[in-house]
Amino acid sequence: MNLILLHDSDFISSSTAVLKDRRFHHIRTVQQPVAGDQLKVGRINGKLGTGLVLEITDNQIRLEVRCNTTPPPPLPLTLILALPRPKMLKRILQTCATMGVKQLYLINSYRVDKSYWSSPVLTRQIEEHLMLGLEQAGDTLMPEVHLRKRFKPFVEDELPGLADGSSALLAHPYEASPCPAPQMRPTTLVVGPEGGFIPYEVDKLNMCGFTTIHIGERILRVETAIPALLSRLFPL
Amino acid sequence: MNLILLHDSDFISSSTAVLKDRRFHHIRTVQQPVAGDQLKVGRINGKLGTGLVLEITDNQIRLEVRCNTTPPPPLPLTLILALPRPKMLKRILQTCATMGVKQLYLINSYRVDKSYWSSPVLTRQIEEHLMLGLEQAGDTLMPEVHLRKRFKPFVEDELPGLADGSSALLAHPYEASPCPAPQMRPTTLVVGPEGGFIPYEVDKLNMCGFTTIHIGERILRVETAIPALLSRLFPL
């Protein structure tokens, strides 16, 4: 936790916040501050700043909060990802939030197991894992996650509008061009499931204007491919 | 499993291999081949090729093996990593093997918990996780993993020799230069623990000739930083 993220509901006055939950226990056990110490805080979807410790007890911490610093810039990216299995989804949500992805579409594909769509990670824990990712990065801007359970209508009806005016890339290791050089331009990136998109799906995406790219001959797991792709597509 | 990795001990003659373990069960359940099918195989520390299915029963598979293809080239990298916590170590071993790391040093640091050194992952499961990583990548060349439980003697006595003639880089997000552009040159990369190296350790590494580099203002978890760093340091 490199940043303590604050909800509006944590505030008892315009500049005083009280924490009692996971964040409090982390602060108390790991950071162990005393009254008068300053902690790095941020307001969700707001600015970064400091929390002056007014009081810390066995049950809660009270902070005087001042936030004036702009969070790190988001990636100009819409990431479209075949829904991963739940355990991997947790880490991928964290990674996406940490690396600055702000628009994430989780879509269906032939090789996505149907059971993944009813996983508790997807139905109840998305925000929790995004928060962990933002806390890691020192960012406040909550990513938006969109679920699309039908591949064909999504690709035919919605994707052309999403990708309009952006560099439209499909990461797929076969019959692909090398990943383009880092550039901070609007990008729509599609990443398939473990085992890859089936040829029908690749065709549909190509027909929608997506260029197939690879990042080398080694086949990466999805959770490894995402940081590798983002690190290569966007400059520091 | 994008590749079936074969040990010498799997062979009952110069070109016939029999599998009964995890690999057999995976082949049987996932790939479901019949006699006459060809599977992608590789010999550990040897070449890639095909395994012609001679027979598949409820207990084993018998393959006629021909291997003539060179595996993907390794990264010209020595990766030196503060020992991660066991759960993360599993994934990191897989990621390193998948991405082509062949020399991995796991070292101690102030922020490495002592208990990590007695984890079963470290004492008994290293090869298992490296195999999973190679199977994912379609590579045969087993990485070498070296354990160094004392930071100071390692950095003072061994590291200068390891880094000699290579680009010596320390990934550390503070007081750092941007990561250099991708280039296929010999590199020694040091990555710290969660929470980072302490100033004394950074000083020791800088004194040993290591340049501090970063990959942006966002602080990444170690398991995310590794693919991001490797993808940025080396061309496709």
Interface residues (C-beta under 8 A of the other chain):
Chain A: N2 P72 R91 Q94 T95 T98 M99 G100 Q136 A137 G138 D139 P178 C179 H214 I215 G216 E217 R218 I219 L220 R221 E223 T224 A225 P227 A228 L229 L230 S231 R232 L236
Chain B: N2 P72 R91 Q94 T95 T98 M99 G100 Q136 A137 G138 D139 P178 C179 H214 I215 G216 E217 R218 I219 L220 R221 E223 T224 A225 P227 A228 L229 L230 S231 R232 L236
